[in-house]
Amino acid sequence: GVVMRYWVWEAAGGYCEAPLLRTGMEDRDFWIATIPLAIGVAHIPKPLYYWRKYDGSMSTGQEKHYYRLHRFIAKRHAVVLKALNLYDDYLATGYSLSAEAFLREDKWLFSLCLALGGLLRDPGNRRLRTLLVRSLPVPFLRTLSRRIYGRLKSASR
């Protein structure tokens, strides 16, 4: 939760009304929009409310869609994220979180595709490399992925 002055909300353009963000990522999108405002932030060191996650809550199952949400937010705030040198890392994180969610459901092909998508953005990302290998169902594909990764790594140099 957050308390802010109205001018901050107004200067950032309020919350984005895009349906994709209605899954609970509108706060992150909003706060990225406030970065250029260079506002002061303070932390209140005691809980003012309690949040819990339960089956059927808005954020349950959201992880599978993080790659889409991160792409959407990165596109909206490309200038800010690139200025902070966070653009590719932000996208890779979305792909990684989604790949992990699909892998937990034994949907290895989705996980594999997302891990590869993230590695194209951030070839050195260890988390994504691990996910790539964990997503592959047979030793032959694991060997193939290591060769592909080796080429991606040498191409990024």
C-alpha positions as CSV (number, residue, x, y, z in Angstrom):
1,G,0.0,0.0,0.0
2,V,1.0,3.6,-0.5
3,V,0.0,7.1,0.4
4,M,1.0,9.8,-2.0
5,R,0.3,13.4,-2.8
6,Y,-2.3,13.9,-5.6
7,W,0.3,15.8,-7.8
8,V,2.4,12.7,-7.9
9,W,-0.5,10.6,-9.2
10,E,-1.4,13.4,-11.7
11,A,2.2,14.0,-12.9
12,A,2.7,10.3,-13.5
13,G,-0.5,10.1,-15.6
14,G,-2.4,8.1,-13.0
15,Y,-2.8,4.3,-13.4
16,C,-2.8,2.8,-16.9
17,E,-6.2,1.4,-17.7
18,A,-5.0,-1.3,-20.1
19,P,-6.8,-4.5,-19.5
20,L,-3.6,-6.5,-19.4
21,L,-2.4,-4.5,-16.3
22,R,-5.7,-5.3,-14.4
23,T,-4.1,-8.5,-13.2
24,G,-2.2,-6.7,-10.5
25,M,0.8,-5.1,-12.2
26,E,-0.7,-1.6,-12.5
27,D,1.2,-0.5,-9.4
28,R,4.6,-1.5,-10.9
29,D,3.7,0.3,-14.1
30,F,2.7,3.4,-12.1
31,W,5.9,3.5,-10.0
32,I,8.1,3.1,-13.1
33,A,6.2,6.2,-14.5
34,T,7.2,8.2,-11.4
35,I,11.0,7.6,-11.8
36,P,11.5,10.7,-14.0
37,L,9.7,12.8,-11.4
38,A,12.5,12.1,-8.9
39,I,10.1,12.1,-6.0
40,G,11.1,11.6,-2.4
41,V,10.1,8.3,-0.8
42,A,9.7,7.4,2.9
43,H,9.2,4.1,4.6
44,I,6.9,3.6,7.5
45,P,8.5,0.9,9.6
46,K,5.3,-0.8,10.8
47,P,2.7,-2.7,8.9
48,L,-0.4,-0.7,8.2
49,Y,-2.3,-3.6,6.7
50,Y,-1.8,-7.3,6.0
51,W,-1.9,-8.9,2.6
52,R,-2.5,-12.5,1.9
53,K,-2.5,-14.6,-1.2
54,Y,-5.1,-17.4,-1.5
55,D,-6.5,-19.6,-4.3
56,G,-8.6,-17.5,-6.6
57,S,-7.0,-14.2,-5.6
58,M,-6.0,-11.8,-8.4
59,S,-2.3,-12.5,-8.2
60,T,-2.7,-16.3,-8.2
61,G,-1.7,-17.7,-11.6
62,Q,-0.3,-14.4,-12.7
63,E,3.3,-15.6,-13.0
64,K,2.5,-17.4,-16.2
65,H,1.7,-14.1,-17.8
66,Y,4.7,-12.1,-16.4
67,Y,6.5,-12.2,-19.7
68,R,3.6,-10.5,-21.4
69,L,3.2,-8.0,-18.5
70,H,6.9,-7.2,-18.5
71,R,6.9,-6.7,-22.3
72,F,3.9,-4.4,-22.1
73,I,5.5,-2.3,-19.2
74,A,8.9,-2.3,-20.9
75,K,7.4,-1.0,-24.1
76,R,5.5,1.8,-22.2
77,H,8.6,2.8,-20.3
78,A,11.4,2.0,-22.7
79,V,13.0,5.4,-22.4
80,V,13.2,5.2,-18.6
81,L,14.3,1.5,-18.4
82,K,17.0,2.0,-21.2
83,A,18.3,5.1,-19.5
84,L,18.8,3.1,-16.3
85,N,20.2,0.2,-18.4
86,L,17.4,-2.1,-17.1
87,Y,15.4,-2.7,-20.3
88,D,16.8,-6.2,-21.2
89,D,17.1,-7.3,-17.6
90,Y,13.4,-6.4,-17.0
91,L,12.3,-8.3,-20.0
92,A,14.5,-11.3,-19.1
93,T,13.0,-11.4,-15.6
94,G,9.5,-11.6,-17.0
95,Y,10.5,-14.4,-19.2
96,S,12.2,-16.2,-16.4
97,L,9.3,-16.0,-13.9
98,S,6.9,-17.2,-16.6
99,A,9.2,-20.1,-17.6
100,E,9.4,-21.2,-14.0
101,A,5.6,-21.1,-13.6
102,F,5.1,-23.2,-16.7
103,L,7.8,-25.7,-15.6
104,R,6.0,-26.2,-12.2
105,E,3.0,-27.3,-14.2
106,D,5.1,-29.7,-16.3
107,K,4.5,-27.6,-19.4
108,W,8.1,-27.9,-20.5
109,L,7.6,-26.7,-24.1
110,F,6.2,-23.3,-22.9
111,S,9.0,-23.1,-20.3
112,L,11.6,-23.9,-23.0
113,C,10.3,-21.2,-25.4
114,L,10.2,-18.6,-22.6
115,A,13.6,-19.4,-21.4
116,L,15.0,-19.1,-24.9
117,G,13.1,-15.7,-25.3
118,G,14.7,-14.4,-22.1
119,L,18.2,-15.6,-23.2
120,L,17.9,-13.7,-26.4
121,R,17.5,-10.6,-24.2
122,D,20.1,-11.5,-21.6
123,P,22.5,-14.3,-22.8
124,G,24.4,-14.3,-19.5
125,N,21.4,-14.8,-17.3
126,R,22.3,-17.9,-15.2
127,R,18.7,-18.4,-14.0
128,L,17.4,-18.6,-17.6
129,R,20.3,-20.9,-18.6
130,T,19.3,-23.2,-15.7
131,L,15.6,-23.1,-16.7
132,L,16.5,-23.9,-20.3
133,V,18.3,-27.1,-19.3
134,R,15.6,-28.0,-16.8
135,S,12.9,-27.5,-19.4
136,L,14.4,-30.0,-21.9
137,P,12.9,-33.5,-21.6
138,V,15.7,-35.6,-23.2
139,P,19.6,-35.6,-23.0
140,F,19.9,-34.9,-26.7
141,L,18.0,-31.7,-26.4
142,R,20.1,-30.7,-23.4
143,T,23.2,-31.1,-25.4
144,L,21.7,-29.1,-28.2
145,S,20.7,-26.3,-25.9
146,R,24.3,-26.1,-24.5
147,R,25.6,-25.7,-28.1
148,I,23.0,-23.1,-28.9
149,Y,23.8,-21.2,-25.7
150,G,27.5,-21.4,-26.5
151,R,26.8,-19.8,-29.9
152,L,24.6,-17.1,-28.3
153,K,27.3,-16.3,-25.8
154,S,30.1,-16.0,-28.4
155,A,27.8,-13.9,-30.6
156,S,27.2,-11.5,-27.7
157,R,30.9,-10.8,-27.2
